[in-house]
Amino acid sequence: MGCAASEMSTVQQPKPYPVKQPAQATYPVLAPQQVPQQQVPQPVLSTAPQQTMVPQAAPPVQQAPPPQQAPPPPQAPAENKDDEDIQPEPVEINEALIQLLVDMDKEISSLESRNVTKQYQLKVDQMNRLTAQVQAMAQEQQALAQQTQKEYQDVVNLQNMQSTRQMMTQGQYTAQMSKEQEEYMQALSKQEVHKKELDATGRQLEAFKREVASLKAESDRIRELYDKQDGILASIFDGKYGSEREYSLESDLDIALERKQRVGVAKYKWQNAKVLLQHAGGQLGFAIRRWGDVMQIPPQNVDIRYKFAAECRNNLVAASQNITSSQQYLNTIRFPYCTPDEIKTLNTAINHIFTDLLTPERHKHAMECYVTVYRRTSALIQWCDHVINKTILKDLESATKECATKQQELKQERLKLIKEKVREKLGNDAADRIQLTSEGGAEAENVDQDEAELLMLVEADAVSQAGDLATLAPESSGPSAITPLPLNELAPTPSMDDLFGNIDELKKQHEDNVRELQRQQEMAKARVDQDLQSKLAKRRSRRRRMQQQETEMQSLADKS
């Protein structure tokens, strides 16, 4: 049969679903494509052998072009062992230098609020995965084309081999021809479906390449600003920290910023996954309507029936890919609904769609499969919405406030220390003119604005010949809306480690480092060892702190 729907819950025939033009969403939403009628050969509808339809020409074997190699992920430049210790250069402390420091701090805050470093790392990782996926799919496409050619040749051989026909009765020949044609139709449909998936994945890869190129420039810019800021601060404070409080606040800010950025990445992933699922729901709803229309068409109108079935198939293919893409966004999360086995069952039904329309029994069986996936997609959207609103957004608000507080405290501490230096060099009047304005509120606002812009990057679905597509959301209303599940029946929320990574372990390492530094400083003071004390007080490079932090988190991820 076309679909193992017995593995899913049995549902009744769905009512027609209203459709509307969808709002713009996030990529990679896949729009179904129209299939020319001649791509789907019409199977035999009568039992007479002379009426058996055989394709006149073998389908061309489509050779998928080799995908372009993605640029390698950025490599950190080779650095000396002692690069973490910034060597200060003599500078003249004046108002222009202080203003430059203030301007750089504002630009750094703006780039940090947009999470450019984490976004760049995320996009590079996704681009590399897509590159490998396109390469594997291109090889599979060639194998499917060869299988389609073989099935086609079996049909031609059976029709042309007179000796074989003479050894069969009329009924045996008709049954064998129907079997060979059905196998050919399934192989051809599977090849066409896979070609659509390959083309769509290739377009996603090109979109990621463009975005990676854009994000790389911003990532390079923030690293450049970090280096310049480190250099100026090292020059002002003679390569050391201005105070122990500055060191402590800087370390606290590193942890707070890391947490906020990780929660921001989680928000980005979950929101994009939810949008993909909403479009998948709209495509499934349209496919169900079209599949119901098929049985309303008289059997003699073969062309129209196949046209409607092709539209249904295209929407099912797009829905299946969007559900799969949403899982790729949340690759550390196990979906409680629309599991890989359920999507595999749906894909099996898609490959049998042109044989499932031949009898009412098979049509009904396939319909049950489509409706079951549609309802489980609705439950999955509701679950994602619950995780976003009840966990991620609350944590993001808390992390943003904490980060803004630490930033402001560090700015004020540095302002106080810089004023003391300026007072020594330029006098009280110059020191009193130095002001460092707060950017905390603007940063908190920019986080949400940037996320909204990221969501707008995805193109809306294309419109099918039969009507507009609609997205599916738990808030949908109307007679065809699916009743949301009660909260106590929803799948449990993922753990914090699954959502954001093991941030507590990184914080623990930071606390251990602070305690060790304090212990060594006390030992240094007791020994009155000026060289050791000077070494302990050396200012750390922001770039090296980031690299060390990423290495520690990657090590923790590899262990999990």
Buried (B, 14 or more C-beta within 10 A) or exposed (E): BBBBBEEBEEBEEBEEBBBEEBEEBBBBBBBBBEBEBEEBBBBBEEEEBEEBBBBEEEBEEBEBEEBEEBBEEBEEEEEEEEEBBBEBEEEEBEEEBBEBBBEBBEEBBBBBBBBBBBBBBBBBEBBBBBBEBBBEBBEBBEEBBEBBBEBBEBBBEBBEEEEEBEEBEEEEBBEBBBEBBBBBBBBBBBBBBBBBBBBBBBBBBEBBBEBBEEBBEBBEBBBEBBBBBBBBBBBBBEBBBBBEBBBBBBBBBBBBBBBBBBBBBBBBBBBBBBBBBBBBBBBBBBBBBBBBBBBEBEEEEBEBBBBBBBBBBBBBBBBBBBBBBBBBBBEEBEBBBBBEEBBEBBBBBBBBBBBBBBEEEBBEBBBBBBBBBBBBBBBBBBBBBBBBEEBBBEBBBEBBBBBBBBBBBBBEBBBBBBBEBBBEEBEEEBBEEBEBEEBBEBBBEBBBEBBEEBBEBBBBBBBBEBBBBBBBBBEBEEEBBBEBBEEEEBBEBBEBBBBBBBBEBBBEBBEEEBEEBEEBBEEBEEEEEEEBBEEBBBBBBBBBBBBBBBEBBEEBEEEE
